[in-house]
Amino acid sequence: MEIVEPFRMFNKRFRQNSFYILAWILPKKFAITKYQLIKIRRLLKSFLKLKRYRFDSRSELLHFTDHNDDITSVCFSPNNELFASGGHDRFSIIYCINPFDKNTYGKKILKFRDHKKPILTISFANNNLYFASGGMDFISFIYVINKNNENYGKQIFKFSDHKHNVSSTCFSCDSEYFLSGGWDKTCCMYGMNSTKPEKFGKLLYCLNDHHAEVTSACFSNNNEYLATSSADLTVILYGLNSHNTENQDNTELVKTTNLNNDNSIGKIIHCFKEHTDYILSVCFSEFNEYLATCSNDFITYVYGVNPINLSTFCKRVFKFDNKEWTIRSVGFSMYDDYIAMGGIGGNVQVYGINPQKKEEYQKLVFKFKYKTCINSVKFSSSGWLAIGSRFETVIYC
């Protein structure tokens, strides 16, 4: 592992954006949410005239080379203190990326080896308590990653309800649920609230609306929606609350198995059918304005999912056509300013999608080419961009 400029948080460019410091200090001292931090940062910007960084000046911050096979998935913890990667070598590795922790910054702190076949997906829970991985052994594992918990570093659940590869894992925004999607065409939802022992670690719902392998799944950050993509060339948007259960645009409802007979979960809001080839990834934006999908057809579509804005709700807002290479992963940045895409050929591209930034809107603002295929791209809530490729992971600041 190579660390490049490990404490550049304190250099001039990082001091220009006080949100990086606030994101670590304030939640530890006060009960402040991520959205309250955003408001504080905006107030500081208006008074101190802080200038946000630009993507064209990004540089490499951390470089990890601990895997000995393809890295299939990377992700940041919600508190920006941990970073994880999982790959075909059957290992999932967690690193410390908190610059204030000088003893472990940039170092490997946990390594899980329970999978018997390649890992395809990993994810953190929003409460910073759990970490999940799923793989080609048809199994999902849940681990405790909070140092203050007595089960720190231990496996607490092993879910084996899928009959084929587990291709996607994710937690709901409130960490009440854990969802896994598989090549058996189903998505399984489990209870993760330890205060409800009758549901904790139990299979609650099974969604079986796709007609081919489920490739990706994602909860919205406001807990109102769940999106799943599949090799059947569709993306299904589910409503998770009772006020979202109405079927829009007369979308045909497919029978959903619901183990708890709760009609607020599993209702289809919309079914997107624009892609012409295997869909690989779906992702909600930070403020729940957009839903992005990418596919083997070289195209990334971005749809509006804010019901307040009826003119764009469940309609295409952006279309990015790369024309030459398959996009394997897509992700949104903080503030919904940028969208990143990575794929075959080692290509990574970042486009501006904030209409208030006219000089970057719908334009390519960051681009580079890797030597190997890019399997996963992710933004942290502090603005870092992680890229997972063959054998190595790089974090850009």
BELJO-V142130 format. One record per backbone hydrogen bond with DSSP energy under -1.0 kcal/mol. NH is the residue of the N-H (numbers start at 1). CO is the residue of the C=O. E is the energy in kcal/mol with one decimal. If there is no record, write none. Layout:
# BELJO-V142130
nh: {NH/NH}
co: {CO/CO}
e: {E/E}
This chain:
# BELJO-V142130
nh: {2/4/8/10/11/15/16/17/20/22/23/24/25/26/29/30/32/37/38/39/40/41/42/43/44/45/46/47/48/49/57/58/61/62/63/64/71/72/73/75/77/80/83/84/85/86/87/88/90/92/93/94/95/96/97/101/102/105/106/107/109/110/112/119/120/121/123/125/128/131/132/133/134/135/136/138/140/141/142/143/144/145/149/152/153/154/156/157/159/166/167/168/170/172/175/178/179/180/181/182/183/185/187/188/189/190/191/192/196/199/200/201/202/204/205/206/207/214/215/216/218/220/223/226/227/228/229/230/231/233/235/236/237/238/239/240/244/245/248/251/265/269/270/272/279/280/281/283/285/288/291/292/293/294/296/298/300/301/302/303/304/305/309/310/312/313/314/315/317/318/320/322/327/328/329/331/333/336/337/339/340/341/342/343/344/346/348/349/350/351/352/353/357/360/361/362/363/365/366/368/370/374/375/376/378/380/383/385/386/387/388/389/393/394/395/396/397}
co: {63/61/5/7/8/11/12/14/17/18/19/21/21/22/25/26/30/33/34/35/36/37/38/39/40/41/42/43/44/45/54/55/395/395/2/393/389/86/86/84/82/77/95/75/93/73/91/70/87/112/85/110/83/107/81/98/100/101/96/104/94/94/92/87/134/134/132/130/125/143/123/141/121/139/118/135/159/133/157/131/154/129/146/149/144/151/142/142/140/135/181/181/179/177/172/190/170/188/168/186/165/182/207/180/205/178/202/176/193/196/196/191/199/189/189/257/187/182/229/229/227/225/220/238/218/236/216/234/213/230/272/228/270/226/267/224/241/242/269/248/262/237/237/235/230/294/294/292/290/285/303/283/301/281/278/295/320/293/318/291/315/289/306/308/309/309/304/312/302/302/300/298/295/342/342/340/338/333/334/351/331/349/329/347/326/343/368/341/366/339/363/337/354/357/357/352/360/350/350/348/346/343/388/388/386/384/380/396/378/394/376/392/64/387/62/385/59}
e: {-2.2/-1.5/-1.4/-1.4/-1.7/-1.9/-1.2/-1.1/-1.3/-2.4/-2.6/-1.1/-2.3/-1.4/-1.1/-3.3/-1.9/-1.8/-1.6/-1.7/-2.2/-2.5/-2.2/-2.0/-2.4/-2.2/-1.9/-1.8/-3.2/-1.4/-1.3/-1.8/-3.2/-1.5/-1.8/-3.0/-1.6/-1.8/-1.8/-1.9/-2.5/-2.0/-2.1/-2.7/-2.0/-2.3/-1.4/-2.8/-1.5/-1.8/-2.7/-2.7/-3.5/-2.1/-2.5/-1.9/-1.1/-1.6/-3.2/-2.4/-2.7/-1.7/-2.7/-2.3/-2.5/-1.9/-2.0/-2.4/-1.8/-2.1/-3.0/-1.8/-2.5/-1.5/-2.7/-1.1/-2.4/-2.5/-2.2/-3.0/-2.0/-2.5/-2.0/-1.6/-3.1/-2.3/-2.8/-1.4/-3.0/-2.7/-1.9/-1.7/-2.0/-2.2/-1.9/-2.3/-3.1/-2.3/-2.5/-2.2/-2.6/-1.2/-2.2/-2.8/-2.6/-3.3/-1.9/-3.3/-1.9/-2.2/-1.7/-3.5/-2.3/-3.0/-1.6/-1.5/-2.8/-2.3/-2.0/-1.1/-2.3/-2.4/-1.4/-1.7/-2.8/-2.0/-2.6/-1.4/-2.4/-1.1/-1.9/-2.5/-3.0/-3.6/-2.6/-2.8/-1.9/-1.2/-1.5/-1.7/-1.5/-3.5/-1.4/-3.1/-1.0/-2.3/-1.2/-1.8/-2.2/-1.5/-2.2/-3.1/-2.5/-1.8/-2.4/-1.1/-2.5/-2.0/-2.3/-3.0/-2.3/-2.2/-1.3/-1.2/-1.3/-1.0/-3.6/-2.3/-3.8/-1.8/-2.8/-2.5/-1.3/-2.1/-2.0/-2.0/-2.2/-1.5/-1.1/-2.1/-3.1/-2.6/-2.1/-1.7/-1.8/-1.3/-2.1/-2.4/-2.5/-2.5/-1.9/-2.8/-1.8/-1.8/-1.4/-3.4/-2.3/-2.8/-1.3/-1.8/-3.9/-2.3/-2.2/-1.4/-2.1/-2.5/-1.6/-2.4/-3.4/-2.4/-3.0/-2.4/-2.4/-2.1/-2.7/-3.2/-2.3}
